[in-house]
Amino acid sequence: MNHLEKTDRLLNSIVDSLFGERDTRVRGWLLLDSYTPTFLLTITYLLTIYLGTKYMRNRPAYSLKNVLLLYNFSVTMLSFYMLVELMSSVWSAGYRLQCQGLYEAGEADIRVSKILWWYYFSKLIEFLDTIFIVLRKKNNQISFLHVYHHASMFNIWWCVLNWIPCGQSK
């Protein structure tokens, strides 16, 4: 077993010991079987911010106007899709406002989980928010709270999908 596999096993055993057995319904879904990709993408995000601000220090800012228009439109459309699909699926599944069991809605839970996976994946896409800030040299917009929010939400939703993938538990 090579060093990367050992590190992956160690990282996953730590996470599993903290939270217990994972929900099997999301096995095989992109980025969910191991915590390592989520962890490494978060570290890459943080390093990109740090190194990017150093790299851009003596360079002119990029405008990115057209890129930002396309990016913002795309993220808005993804969010709209997730809203409509989530409302539709929880309505058809008969979800209640109070907590319910993880397996009460059957196949409808899988539909909700798939939408929540897109929400998790959107947190990865939204790392670009900060990258665009760095490239535009708007460093005053990069606060601890901004970076913490983006980094933590991606990791939190990895946990949600592995232990409560339909968003509710008793």
C-alpha positions as CSV (number, residue, x, y, z in Angstrom):
1,M,0.0,0.0,0.0
2,N,1.5,3.4,-1.0
3,H,1.6,6.5,1.1
4,L,-1.5,8.1,-0.5
5,E,-3.6,5.0,0.2
6,K,-2.4,5.0,3.8
7,T,-3.2,8.7,4.3
8,D,-6.6,8.1,2.7
9,R,-7.4,5.2,5.0
10,L,-6.2,7.2,8.0
11,L,-8.3,10.3,7.2
12,N,-11.4,8.2,6.5
13,S,-11.0,6.2,9.7
14,I,-10.8,9.4,11.7
15,V,-13.9,10.8,10.1
16,D,-15.7,7.5,10.5
17,S,-14.7,7.2,14.2
18,L,-16.1,10.7,14.8
19,F,-19.5,10.2,13.0
20,G,-20.1,6.4,12.9
21,E,-21.3,4.3,10.0
22,R,-22.1,6.1,6.8
23,D,-25.3,5.9,4.9
24,T,-25.0,3.3,2.1
25,R,-27.4,4.9,-0.3
26,V,-24.8,7.4,-1.5
27,R,-22.0,4.8,-2.1
28,G,-20.4,5.3,-5.4
29,W,-21.5,8.9,-5.9
30,L,-18.9,11.4,-7.1
31,L,-16.6,12.6,-4.3
32,L,-18.5,10.9,-1.5
33,D,-16.8,7.5,-1.0
34,S,-13.7,9.1,0.6
35,Y,-13.1,12.3,2.5
36,T,-9.7,12.8,0.9
37,P,-10.8,14.5,-2.3
38,T,-13.0,17.0,-0.3
39,F,-10.1,17.6,2.1
40,L,-7.5,18.1,-0.7
41,L,-9.8,20.4,-2.7
42,T,-10.3,22.5,0.4
43,I,-6.5,22.7,1.0
44,T,-6.0,23.6,-2.7
45,Y,-8.6,26.3,-2.4
46,L,-6.8,27.8,0.7
47,L,-3.4,27.5,-1.0
48,T,-4.8,29.2,-4.2
49,I,-6.0,32.1,-2.2
50,Y,-2.7,32.5,-0.4
51,L,-0.4,32.0,-3.4
52,G,-2.8,33.8,-5.7
53,T,-2.7,37.0,-3.7
54,K,1.1,36.8,-3.7
55,Y,1.2,36.1,-7.5
56,M,-1.2,39.0,-8.2
57,R,0.6,41.5,-6.0
58,N,2.7,43.0,-8.8
59,R,0.4,42.2,-11.7
60,P,-2.5,44.1,-13.1
61,A,-6.0,43.1,-12.1
62,Y,-8.1,41.1,-14.6
63,S,-11.5,42.5,-15.6
64,L,-13.3,39.2,-16.0
65,K,-16.6,41.0,-16.7
66,N,-17.9,38.4,-19.3
67,V,-16.6,35.5,-17.3
68,L,-18.4,36.8,-14.2
69,L,-21.6,37.3,-16.1
70,L,-21.5,33.7,-17.4
71,Y,-20.5,32.4,-14.0
72,N,-23.2,34.3,-12.1
73,F,-25.9,33.3,-14.6
74,S,-24.8,29.6,-14.4
75,V,-24.7,29.5,-10.6
76,T,-28.1,31.3,-10.5
77,M,-29.6,28.7,-12.9
78,L,-28.2,25.8,-10.9
79,S,-29.6,27.3,-7.7
80,F,-33.0,27.8,-9.4
81,Y,-33.0,24.2,-10.6
82,M,-32.1,23.0,-7.1
83,L,-34.9,25.1,-5.5
84,V,-37.6,23.8,-7.9
85,E,-36.4,20.2,-7.7
86,L,-36.1,20.2,-3.9
87,M,-39.6,21.8,-3.5
88,S,-41.1,19.3,-5.9
89,S,-39.4,16.3,-4.4
90,V,-40.1,17.1,-0.7
91,W,-43.7,17.8,-1.6
92,S,-44.2,14.5,-3.4
93,A,-42.3,12.7,-0.7
94,G,-44.6,14.1,2.0
95,Y,-41.8,15.5,4.1
96,R,-42.9,17.2,7.3
97,L,-41.4,20.2,9.0
98,Q,-40.4,18.1,12.0
99,C,-37.7,15.5,11.8
100,Q,-38.5,12.1,10.3
101,G,-36.7,8.9,10.0
102,L,-33.9,8.5,7.4
103,Y,-35.7,5.8,5.5
104,E,-39.4,6.9,5.8
105,A,-39.8,8.2,2.2
106,G,-38.1,5.4,0.4
107,E,-37.1,6.3,-3.2
108,A,-38.2,9.9,-2.6
109,D,-35.3,10.2,-0.2
110,I,-32.9,9.3,-3.0
111,R,-34.3,12.0,-5.1
112,V,-33.8,14.5,-2.3
113,S,-30.3,13.2,-1.8
114,K,-29.4,13.7,-5.4
115,I,-30.5,17.3,-5.2
116,L,-28.5,17.8,-2.0
117,W,-25.5,16.3,-3.8
118,W,-25.8,19.1,-6.4
119,Y,-25.9,21.5,-3.5
120,Y,-22.7,20.0,-2.1
121,F,-21.1,20.2,-5.6
122,S,-22.2,23.8,-5.9
123,K,-20.1,24.6,-2.9
124,L,-17.0,23.4,-4.8
125,I,-18.0,25.5,-7.8
126,E,-18.4,28.5,-5.5
127,F,-14.7,28.3,-4.6
128,L,-14.4,30.3,-7.8
129,D,-16.0,33.3,-6.1
130,T,-12.8,33.8,-4.1
131,I,-10.5,33.0,-7.1
132,F,-12.3,35.7,-9.1
133,I,-11.8,38.1,-6.2
134,V,-8.1,37.3,-6.2
135,L,-7.7,37.7,-9.9
136,R,-9.6,41.0,-9.8
137,K,-7.3,42.2,-6.9
138,K,-10.3,43.0,-4.7
139,N,-8.5,41.6,-1.7
140,N,-10.5,43.8,0.7
141,Q,-13.4,41.4,0.0
142,I,-11.5,38.4,1.2
143,S,-12.3,38.2,4.9
144,F,-11.8,35.4,7.4
145,L,-15.6,34.8,7.4
146,H,-15.7,34.6,3.6
147,V,-12.9,32.0,3.4
148,Y,-14.2,30.1,6.4
149,H,-17.7,30.0,5.0
150,H,-16.6,28.6,1.6
151,A,-14.1,26.1,3.0
152,S,-16.4,24.8,5.8
153,M,-19.6,24.6,3.8
154,F,-18.0,22.2,1.3
155,N,-16.8,20.0,4.1
156,I,-20.1,20.2,6.1
157,W,-22.1,19.1,3.1
158,W,-19.8,16.2,2.5
159,C,-20.6,15.0,6.0
160,V,-24.4,15.7,5.5
161,L,-24.5,13.5,2.4
162,N,-22.6,10.7,4.0
163,W,-24.6,10.5,7.2
164,I,-28.0,12.2,6.6
165,P,-28.2,12.4,2.8
166,C,-32.0,13.2,2.7
167,G,-31.5,16.1,5.0
168,Q,-33.5,14.8,8.0
169,S,-32.9,12.4,10.9
170,K,-34.6,11.3,14.0
